[in-house]
Amino acid sequence: MSNYRKNLPQLTGRTFITDGGQETTLIFHDGIELPEFAGFTLLKDARGRRALLRYYRPYLEIAAQHGMGMILESPTWRSNPDWGTKLGYSEKALSDINMAGIDLIEDLRTLFETDSTPVVVSGCVGPRGDGYIPSALMTAQEAESYHRAQIEVFAASTADMVTALTMNYVEEAIGIVNAATACNMPVVISFTLETDGNLPTGQTLQAAVEATDAATGSAPAYYMINCAHPAHFSHTLYSQDGAWLSRLRGLRANASQLSHAELNEALTLDAGDPIQLGQQYHALRSTLTELNVLGGCCGTDHRHVNEICKAWHHE
């Protein structure tokens, strides 16, 4: 049984952290091969599961150290039908691996949750195609059908919510929201932004949030920004106002200021400046007044999240 499905504690305004760039950490820091950038492949054996547990542990320790809550995202960003097929997983095997991802982080919740560090278990959904480039484009109805099986697994598990990361066009986001709603699962949508602060389609973040809310009856619990450095989008937020800004509660920024095209070609990891990144998160507080879910994306690791936590409450 889930702990928080009917009452997500991050909606109370308390600060929560989540993890950083899982795949970039495992590949570049831990030297682990991830075919198709798929962290879920580590769930297939004990050695891989130990690597994932080592990855998550520092974030839980940071949450406890700073008296913050923790949102644990399952390592299932790639475990949808297209990516699963590429990696040789049957429909049944993919269902099992999605459940295994929740079971892994549920075990961590059992070990680390306290009254001062509530731990929310989230089933992570990724795009059907590439996280940077809108591809395999679907209608909202097609996206709902495509993502439904994975979300049904999460609904049958102890997961408290569903988080869709690196969404780069609105129709897929709407489909995921509708699938989660049909499964009675709280859902969060996180949009990928480019160096101009817009989605890869060219749509503004405001338009994407408002369109998703309009199509779903404002069903998402909240929205997030991911896979962009604050320097890429902060200037677009300072000039904005309106109710849509209050829908943004989460941020998972990149460590690097490189574009997505540059990151794709990079042979080494650009980890940026963790201290500066923390300061940039803090600077966003005056604009994103509801922001209270803090994590990272490509190139970030627990060091970045720790600096974000240190800067967050600094006056």
N, C-alpha and C positions, 0 to 999 in steps of 0.2 A: 504494500500500500504506500502511496506517495505521502510525503509529509506536508507539502505546501501547495498542492495543485489548486486548492480552492482559496488560497490566501497567500500569494507570493509576498514574502517579507520585504523584498526590495522595493515594493510599491509604497512602503511606509516612509520612504525617504532616507532610511539608514544606508550608509555606504557599504557597497559590496565590491569585491574584486573578482575578476575571472583570470584566466591564464593568458599567456602571450602567444607567440607564433609557434604552435606545437610542431608543425612539420619542419620549419626552418631550424628549430632547436634540435630536433631529433637527427636531422641530416647533418647540419654543419657543426654542432657542438658534440653530439654523441656519436657521430660517425655511423649512423644506421641508415641502411638503404631502404627507401620507401618507394616501391614501384608506383608510378602514376601519382606520386605525392599523397599516397593513401595511408594515413596513420592506422586505419582499421585493420590493416594486414598484420599488425603486431598482436592483435587479439587471438591469433590462431594457435599460439603456443605459449608455454610458461615463460620462456625467455623474453618474448615480446611484451607480455603483460607486465613483467618486472620492469622493463624499460619504461613503460607508460606510468607505472606507479612511481618510479623515481622522478619522472617528469612532473607529475602533479604535486608531489609532496612539498617542494619549496613554496608553492603558492599557498597551500593550506597553512604552512608555518608563518608566512607573511601575514595572512589574514588574522591569525591568532595574535601575532606580535602587535599589530596595529588596532586590534579590537574591532575588526571589520567582518562582515559576512563574506561568504564564498559562494560563487556560482561555478559549479563543475560542469564543463561541457564534455559530453562523451566524444570519443575519438572516431566519430562516424560521419565526418564532413563529406567523405567521398563514397560512403556506402549506400549508394542508390543504384538502380538497375543498370544504367549505362556503364558506369565505372566498375561495378561489380562484374558485369559480363566481360569487360576488357581484362579483368584480373582472374577470370575463370571461376567465379562464384555463381552457383545456381540460385534460384529464387529462395529456396529453403535455406541454403548456406548463408545467404545475405540476411535473411530474417534472423537466423541464429546469431550472426556476428553483431547485428544491431542490438539484440538483447544482451549479448556478452559485454558490449560497450557500456550499457547502463549498469549491469551487475558489477563491473569493475569499479566504477566511480561510486556506486552505492556502498561498496565495501569501504571506500575511503571516507565516506560520510559517517559510517558507523564508528570509524576510528577517531575522527577529528572533530566531529560536531560537538559544540558546547553551547551553553546559553549565550555566551558573548560572541560566538562564531557560528551562527546558523549556516548550514550548508544546503544549497539548493542544487538538485540534480536536473540537468538539462539535456534533452536529446538533441544533438546537433545535426542539422540538415544543411547540406550544401547545394549549390546549383547543379542542374543537370549537366551543364557544360563547363566551360572555363570560368574561374572566379574573376578574371580580369576582363575577359572579352565576352560580350553577349553572343552566345552561340546556341544552337539547337533550340531556337526560339519557339515558344509555345504560347497558345492562348491561355487565359486564366483557367479555363475549364480543363484543358490538356494538362496544365501544371498540377491542378488539383488531383487528377487521376494518376499522374506519374508519381507524385510524392506520397500518395495516400498510404501505400503499403508500409513504408518506413515509419510514418507517423502512427499507424495502427500498432506497430510493435512497441513504440514508446508509450502509447496509451495503455497497453497491456502490462507495462513494466512499473517500476517504482518512480519513474521520472516525474518531476513536478511540472515540467514545461517543455516546450520545443523552442529552439532558437535557430533561425535560418540565417546563416552567415554568408557573406560575400554575394548578396543578391545584386545583380547588375542591370536588371530591367523589371519593370513594375508588374507585368503580367504573371511572371513566375512567383513573385512575392504574394500577389493576390491569391493565386492558386494554393500556395502553401498555407496561407491564413485560412482559407476556406476548408482545406483538408483538416487542419488542426481543430477548427471550430466544430466540424462534423464529428470529430473524435473526442470532443469535450476537453481539449488540451489548451491551456494558456499558450500563447505564441508571441514571440518577439521577432521582428524583422530588422536585420542589419544590412545597410546598403554600402556597397563598394563605391568609393569616390575617386575621381581622377585628379590630376594636378590642378585643374581649374575649379575644383570643388563640386563638379557635377557628376552624375552617374556616367558610366561609359557610353550610354546612349545619347548623351548630351542633355538629358533632362535634369532640371535642377532638383536638389534634395527636397526643397519645399514642395515642388510639384509631385514628386514621387510619394512623399508622405501623405499629402492631401489626396492624391488619387487612390492610394491603397486604403486609406480610411473611408473615402467615399464609396468604394466598391465593396467594402466589408462591414460597413456599419461601425467603423472604428474598433474593430475586433482585436487588433494587436494590443497586448498589454503595454508595450512601448516600442520605440524604435532605437536603433543604434547606428553609429558610423563605424566602418571598418576599412582596413587596407588602404589607408591614406595617411600621410603625415599631417600634423596640425597646420603646418605652413601651407598646405595645399587647400585647405577649406576654411580656416578660421576667419579669414577676411570676408568670406561670403556670408558668414553668420553675424558678424558685428553690424552689418548694414540691414539686418532683417529684424522684423518683429512679427507678432501674430501668434495665435494659439498653437500653430504647428511646432514652434520651438519647444513648447512644454511637453511634446510627445517624445522628445529626444532624451533618453535616460542613460544611454550607454555609449562608450567610446572604446574602440580597439584600434588604436593608431599603429601605423608602421613605424619602425625605428628609423628608417631611411627616408630621405627626401627625394630619392630617385623615382622616376616614373615607373609604371608597371612594365613598360617595354624594356626599360633599362634593367629592372630587376630580373626580368626573364632571361636576359643575356648575361647577367653577372655570374662569374665563376666563384666569387668569394662572397661572404656574407657582410653586408653593411649594417652594423649594429648601432650606428648613430651615436648619440650622446644621451645616456639614460637620465642624467641629472637635468639636462636641458629639456628632455621630453617631459619629465615630471613638472617642470616649471610651466611648460606650455599647456599641460592639462589644467594646472591651477589657474592659468590666465583665462581659460574658457568658462570658469565658474560664473562670472558675471553675466555672460550671455546665455549659457545653457544652464538655467537656474534649477532644472530638475535633474541634472546629471549626477548619478550616484552609482553607476556600474562601470568600473574602471578595469581595463585590461589592455592587451596589446595584440598586434597582428604580425605580419612578416618582419622577421629580424629581431623581434623583441623576445626577452626571456624573463626569468624571475627578477633579475637585477633591475630591469626597466620598471616592472610593476612595483617593486619595493621603493624605487625613487619616486614613482607617481604617488604612492601612499604617503611617503615622507613629505612631499610637497603639498599634498591635498589640503591638509589642515594647517599649513604654515601661514601665519599672518605677517 
